[in-house]
Amino acid sequence: MPVGEKEYNFRIEIEDSIVVIICGEIETETLKKCLKTVEETKGTKKISESEEKE
């Protein structure tokens, strides 16, 4: 391991969430399109869940 770098051992639990990891450069418009798709998908999921409860 290079000098000055540390290694950590941990775990993050994520429930019912979207995680975006960006490595390197990405165009803003591409990111907007991806997030819009996520928003639409999540909206569809909420509608489906409410229909199941009825």
N, C-alpha and C positions, 0 to 999 in steps of 0.2 A: 504494500500500500504506500502511495507517495507520502512524503513528509508533509505534515500539516492536515492530512485528511483523517477523518474519524469514521468508524463504522458503527452504526446504531442498529440495535435489534428491537424493533417495535412493530405493533400491528394496529391498523386503523380499521374499525368496523364501519361500514357505510351501508345504511339501509334505505331503500327507496329513494336513491339519489343518483344523480349523474355526476361522474368525475371526468374532468377533461385534463389531460396531461399534454402539454405542448412542448415538443423538443425541437429546437431550431426555429427557423422563421416560418411564418404562415401569413397568408394574405388575409386582411381584415374581412373582405367579402366572403371568402371561403369559410372563415370561422362563423360569420353571421348566418350563413346558409345552414351550417351544421347545427348551430344552436336553435335556429328556427325549426328544423326537423325534429329536434329533441322536444321542443315546446309542443309541437303538433302531436307527437307520439304520446307525450305525457297527458295531454288533454284527452286523447282518445282513450287512454287507460282509465282516466277518472270517469269518463262516461260509461265505459264497460263495467267498472266496479259498481257504479250506482244502479245500473240495470240489473246486476246480479242480486243486489239487495232487495229488489222489488219482488 
